[in-house]
Each structure stands twice: as C-alpha cells, then as structure tokens.
C-alpha cells in the first residue's frame, strides 16, 4: 500500500502544480474487478494429486486512468493494481501488492493521419472474448494476445503501421551476442460497417545472434505472425473470430506460447542450426443480449505450437479453452458475471505418442464496479 500511496501523492502533486496552466480536458475512469471462483485442477499425471481451491481476490486488471484532449493532441495514462497475495503459493508474499503501468501514450492528429508514441496495445492482438476466469479472456488459448508495448504508430483511416520495441529474450541464446537492426514491424487494416468489422494483420521481428562466444558465424531469429480478427452483429446477437499463425511466437512474446515444451515457443538450436517453431491459434465466440440487464456469451479456442526435433521427431503441444457466462447488470456501473470455464493443456504428442496434461475448471463469478 505504501507504493500505491506514493504514486497517488505524486499524481496529486502534479495536478496541484499544473492545474492553473493546463489546457487539456481530462476525464478519469477506473474499475475494481473481483474473482470468486471454485478452481479444480486435474493434473492427469500419474502420481500427482488433483487439487480444489477457492479463488477470492481482486484481479490484477483492476485499473485507474485518465484520458486527455488538447486540440489535436490526445493522451491516455492508466495503471493497474495488484492486491496482496495470501495464497498458498506465496504465503506472506507482498510482491503483488503494487501498482503497474498499463498505458502511457500521446497521439497527434495531423489531419491526414495520426502519430502515436508511448506504451499501449500492439496491432497484432485480439480482445474479443469476454471470458472472465483467471483474467484470461481466452488469451493464449485461441484469442491472440500480446501485452501492451512501447511503440511508434501511424494511423491513416483504417490502416495502422506500428514500429515496436523488439523482444530478444530467447533462453536458447543465452550468452550469445544479439544484434538488432530493425524494430518489430506490425501492419493492420480495419474495414468496418454498422454490421461488422474485420481486420487482417501482420507482424515481423528479426534479429541476428552469434550464438557461441567461440564462433564467428551468425544466424537470424525471425518471427512472422499473420492472421485476421473480426466481429459480426446480428441485432442482439454477435459472432467474434480470431485466427493467427506463423513462426516463433515465443520470440514474439505471444501469450501462452511460453507454456510450450518446445523452448517456450521460441526458435532453438540443433547443433549450429537455428530451428523454427510453427504456431497456430483460433477462437470463436458468440453472444446474445436478452435485455439491458442480462446477456449470455460462450466461446471456444485452441493454440498449438509444433516443431520437428532431432532425435525426437515431431513434437506438438496444444492447449485449449471453452467457457459460458451470463453477464448481469445489477445497476449502472455494477456487474456480476457468473461463469463456467475450462482450460486444458491438452495432450502433448511426441513422435506420435500422446501424454495427458492438466485440465483446470473454474465455476463461480466475477464482480465489477466501474467508476
């Protein structure tokens, strides 16, 4: 709480000293989100025990922020708050009792387009699913997700061009000399009507590595991610889709890829040869609004990483999720979302032999108050 108090005090002081001269119009917002679920973990591994626990905590995606406009300039600053963790996995550990930055960017509308600099969502990601359990939103289980990233972005109508900070944290290359020439490059184009929107996208990242201190040779590690996302409205109903595929999603920092047994979904070395990890994920969700108070939503998604490993053969590591929930508006700004969700690491297949992996089921609800 000390960090939270210091942060709040700093923000208050900034506004106190600058309020008389600020020309920007500010609008502040926030929400508190709380998980109340029964969590059942079925390890499906011989000799391991299943486990059932109660999840009762504030979500780390609870937030507070403000948006400002001043002529052709707009900006957004947003923080997320972690509650104190008393769980069995971190007894007495206050490491999560803190505030972290989500968004901090400014955007200039220069007439023909917009220029954005700062930290915000990348182009190559999808936030369509309304799944609530474990704050996942099917991210990494079919809903393409990459966390907020520092970047420079240009927007011309529906066309978006992003130059992002690249990721070079590949554990297989530890100790190697890594050289980055280009930023990560992302492209997207959104076509929208009153009934639907659709957005194809493409992401590209590459860097060179001298992977041995004793070697003078270098090789490149390249990630290419492509796909499409969209949503169609049919009166009170909607259908959302995401499809993505490519190579080396772990190097691209895609959520969920790090769970892969194939070097966390990143490129890996076989002798002196750099090998790629193939990747695909997709999701479908549907919803229906019964009234201003009650609606319903369901979805299914799957992510797979795959590679051929010397001496082992083809390795396929999938994971999937499905859910159904019923969002209920109790009052303006107050929501209760009962939900059933299942997350499966699915069966890992190595050289044609499958091995069972963990399934986790959540039954309960999320509570949210927005202000």
N, C-alpha and C positions, 0 to 999 in steps of 0.2 A: 504493500500500500504506500510505502514511502516513495517509491518511484512514481506511482500514479499521482501523489500529492505534488511532487516536484514538477512533473510535467504540466499539471493543471495550473500550478502557480506561475510557471514560465509563460504559458499561453495567456493567462490573465494579465501579466505584466506587459506583454507585447501589445495587447489591445488597449491597455490603460494609457500607454505612452504614445500610441499611434492613432487612437480613435479620432482626435481632433483634425488630423490631416488625411485620413483615409478616404479615398474617393470611391472605393469598391462597395458594392452592396453584398452583404453576407447573409447566407441562410444556413443555419445549423440544424443538424439532424443526428439521430442515433437510434439504437435499439439494444435491448437486452434479450438474449436468447438462452433458454434453459432446457437441458435434456433430462427427461425422466423415463428411462427405458430399463427393461429387463434384458440383459445381454447373455446369450447362451453360446459358448464356444465349444464346438465339437472338433477335437483335434484330428480324429480319424487316423491316428498314428498308433501303431502297436506299442503298448507300454506307457502311453500317455493318457492322462485323465482329462475328461471334459470338465468344463467349469461354467458356473452360472453366477452372475453378479448383477447388482443394481447400479445403473449409471445415473448419477444425480448431481449434475454440475452445470455451471454456466459455460456456454460454448465460447470457444476462442474466436468465433466470428462475430461476437457482440462488438458493437462499434460506436464511435462518436466521430463526427466530422463536420466540415463546413464547406460550402461552395460559394465562390465569389465571382462577381462580374464587374468590370470597369471598362466600359466602352467596348473595344474589340478584344479585350483580354478577359479570359475566364480562368478559374483555378479551382482545385479541389485538394483538401488535406483531410486525411481520415486515419484514425488509429483503431486498433483492435485491443481488447482487454482479455487477459488470461486470468481465470480465477485460481485461487490457491488449491493445490493438488494434495489431497489427503489420501489418495488411493493406495492400494497395497503395492503398486509398482513404484511408488515414490513416497514412502512414509516420511512425514516431516519435511518433505522437499518443497521449498517455496520458489523453485526456479520458474514456475509458470505464473507466479503472482507478479505480473508486469504488463506493460503497455508496449505495443509494437506498431510500427508504421505500416499502413496498407497502401494509401495513395498520397502522393505529393507531386503535383504537376501543374504547369501553367500552359495555356493554349491561346494562340494568337490567330484571330480570324483576319486574314489579309485580303479578303474579297474573293479571289479566285480559289482559295482553299484555306486550310488551317495548318498551323505548325504547333506541335505539342512537344514539350520536353519535360522529363521527370520520370516518376515511377507510377505505373498503372498497369491495367490488364494488357497482355500481348494480343496480337491479332489471331495467332494460332492457339485457340482455346474455345471452349463452349460452356455456357452457363444456362442450359435449357432445362435440365432436370430439377424437379422440386423435391427430390429425396432429402430427408432430414436426419436420419440416424447417423451418429458419429460425424456430423458435419460434412459428409462425403459428397452428397449431390451426384452420385454415380461417377465422380471424378476418378479416373484411373480404372474404372470398371465399365468403360464404354463411352462416358462423357469426357471428351478430350479436355485435359486441364493442364495449364501451366500457370504458376504463381505470378503475381504482379512483378514487373521487371522494369528496370531503368532503361530509357529509350528516347530516341528522337523519332517523331512520326509526322508524316504529311498525309492530309486527307483532301481529296478532290471529289466532292459528291460522294458516290458510293465506293470509290477507290481509296484504299488505305495502304500506305507504304511505311513499314517500320524498320528502324535500324536499332537493334537491341544489344545490350551487353552480353557477350557470349559466355558460355559455360565451358570450362576446361578441366573440371574436377573428375577425371577418369582414373579410378583406382588402379587400373591395369597399367597406367603410365607413370606411376609414382617414381620419382627420381629422374624422369626424363626431362629434356629441355623442350618446352612448349612455346611455339611462336604463333601469334595471332596476327593476321594481316587484315581481315575484314570483320566488321561486326556481324552479328546474326541478322539476317535479312528476312523480313516477312511481308507478304502481299495478301490482300484480301479485297474482294469486291462484293458489296451487298446490293442486291436488287430487291426492292420492296414495293408492295402494293398494299391496299387496305386489307386484303385477304391473307397474304403470306409474305414472307421474306426468305431469301436463300442467299448463302454466302460461300462460294468456293474460296479456298485459302492455300497458301504455300509458304513453307518455312525452310530456310537453308542456313546451315552453320558449318564452317570448316576451320581447322587449324592444323599446323604441322607439328610433328613431335620427333625428336631424336630420342628414341626410347631407351637407349643404353648409353651410359657415360663413356663406355669403351668403343662406341660405334660412331661413325661419321655419317651414316646414312640416315635419312629422314623419311617419314611417311605421313600421310594425311589422315585425319579422322573427320569424316563428313557425315552430317545428319541431314536428311531430306524428309520433311513431313508435309503431306498434302491431303486434302480432303474437302468435305463440304458439310455445312450445317444449315438448318432451316426450320421454319415453323409455319404451319398452316392453320388458320382459324376457320371453323365451320359454325358460325353463330356462337352458341355457348360451349362448343367443343373445340379442342385443338389437338394437333399431332406435331410432335417435335422429333427431329432426326439429327444424328451426327455420325459421320463416317470419316475415318482417318487411317492413313497407312504411311509406311516409309521405312527408314533405316535409322538405327542407333537412337531410339527415343530416350535412353538414359542420359546420353551425352547432351540431348536437347532439353533435359530436365522435365520431361513429361511425367506428371503424377502417376504413380502406380508402376511405372517401368522399373523403378529401383527395387521392387519386390521380386523381379525376375531372377532365377537362379543362374542366368547367363550374364554374368558380370553386371548385374543391375540394369540390363537392357542397353549397356554401352558396348562400343567396339572393344575387341580383345585381341591379344597377341597369341599366335601359334608359331612358335619359333621366332622368325623375324618378319612374319606376315601378319598384317592387321586384318582381322575378320570382322564383318558387319553382322549386326543383329537385326533381323527383319521384324516388323511390327505392324499390327492392325488392331483397330478397335471401332466399335459401332454401338449405337444405342437408339432405342425407340421409346418415346413416352407419349401417353395420351391423357387428356383431362376433360372434365365436363363440369360446368358451373350450373348447379341446380338453382341457386338463388344468390342474393348478395351476401348471405350468411354461410352457405355450405357449398363446397365443391369437392371433387374427387380427382385423384391422379394416380397413374400406375406407369411403371417403366421396366425395361429390361436392357442390359448392356453387357458387353464382353470385350476384354482386351487380351491379346496374345502376343508374346514375343517368341521368336524362333531362330535357330541357327544350327549349322552343322559343325560339330566339334570333332577335331582329330582324335581318333582312338575311341570315341564315344558314339558318334553317329548323330542323327538328327535329334535335337532337343526342342521340345515345345512346352511352353509354360503359360497356360491361360489363367484368367481369373474372370469372374462374372458376378453380377448382382441383379436382383429384381426387388420391387417394392410396390406397395399400395398405401396411399394415405388419404385422409379426409380433412382438408383444411377447414377450420371453423372460425369465423369472425365473431368473437364474443361482444366486441364493442369497437368503435373506431380506433385503430392502432393496437388492438389486443387480439391475438390469435392463439388458438390451440390446434395442434396438428397431430392427431392420433395416426400411428403408422406401424406397419409390419415391413421389415426389411431383411433380406438375406444377402450375405457376402460370402462368396466361395472362392478359395484359391484354386479350385478345380483340380483335376488330375494332371500332374506333370508327366510327360511322356518322354522317355529317353530310349532311343534306339528301338522304338516300338513297344516298350514296357511302361505301363502306366502305374503311378503311385498316388494313393489318396492323399489329399491335403485338407487343411482346416476349413470348416464352414462356421460362420458366425451369424446368429439370428438376433434381431432386435425387435421387441414388442413393447410399445409404450407411446410416448407423445413428446412433442416439443412445444414449449410455451414461448411466446414472444410478445414484447411490448415495445412499440415503436414511438418515438417522440421527436 
